[in-house]
């Protein structure tokens, strides 16, 4: 691992430590254990792949669709209820 990658990993660990310390009731040792588990990496990769496949370029980003059906990106210009209800109502009709 390069020194740059080691620094990034250390910075990531420090952010995780700070988050854990600031979150009441969070079990730090479980967080660290679970974050380094293979399943966590697999889940993160699936999410990243879905983000890329949907053509998203930033967050927050949303996919909407009927349960079990295909999902499609929800395009919005402001985070207001009206930006979401129209599309959701179309799906429920």
C-alpha positions in Angstrom: 0.0 0.0 0.0 1.4 3.4 -1.0 2.0 6.1 1.7 -0.8 8.2 0.1 -3.2 5.3 0.5 -2.0 4.8 4.1 -2.7 8.4 4.9 -6.2 8.2 3.3 -6.9 5.1 5.3 -5.7 6.8 8.5 -7.9 9.8 7.8 -10.9 7.6 7.2 -10.3 5.8 10.5 -10.0 9.1 12.3 -13.3 10.3 10.9 -14.9 7.0 11.9 -13.5 7.4 15.4 -14.8 11.0 15.7 -18.3 9.9 14.4 -18.4 7.1 16.8 -17.4 9.2 19.8 -20.0 11.8 18.9 -22.9 9.3 18.6 -24.6 8.4 21.9 -25.2 4.7 22.2 -23.0 3.7 19.3 -20.8 0.7 20.0 -17.5 1.7 18.6 -15.9 -1.7 18.6 -18.9 -3.2 16.7 -18.8 -0.3 14.2 -15.1 -0.9 13.5 -15.5 -4.6 13.2 -18.6 -4.4 11.0 -17.1 -1.6 8.8 -14.1 -3.9 7.9 -16.2 -7.0 7.2 -16.3 -8.3 3.7 -20.1 -7.9 3.6 -19.7 -4.1 4.2 -17.3 -3.8 1.3 -19.6 -5.8 -1.0 -22.6 -3.7 0.0 -20.7 -0.5 -0.6 -19.6 -1.8 -4.1 -23.2 -2.7 -4.9 -24.4 0.8 -4.0 -21.6 2.5 -5.9 -22.3 0.3 -9.0 -26.0 1.2 -8.8 -25.2 4.9 -8.4 -22.9 4.8 -11.5 -25.4 2.7 -13.5 -28.2 5.2 -12.8 -26.0 8.0 -14.1 -25.9 9.9 -10.8 -23.3 12.6 -10.3 -24.0 13.7 -6.8 -26.0 13.3 -3.7 -28.7 13.1 -2.6 -29.9 10.9 -5.5 -33.0 8.8 -5.6 -34.3 5.8 -7.5 -38.1 5.2 -7.5 -40.3 2.4 -8.6 -42.9 -0.1 -7.6 -41.8 -2.8 -5.2 -40.0 -5.6 -7.2 -40.2 -3.5 -10.4 -37.6 -1.6 -12.3 -36.2 1.6 -10.6 -35.7 4.9 -12.4 -33.8 8.0 -11.3 -36.0 10.7 -9.8 -34.9 14.1 -11.2 -35.5 17.1 -9.0 -34.4 20.7 -8.8 -35.1 21.4 -5.1 -35.7 19.2 -2.1 -39.3 20.0 -1.6 -42.3 17.6 -1.3 -43.7 18.7 -4.7 -40.5 17.4 -6.4 -41.3 13.9 -5.2 -45.0 13.5 -4.9 -45.8 13.8 -8.6 -43.5 11.0 -9.5 -44.5 8.8 -6.6 -48.2 9.4 -7.3 -47.6 8.3 -10.9 -46.1 5.1 -9.7 -49.0 4.4 -7.3 -51.7 4.9 -9.9 
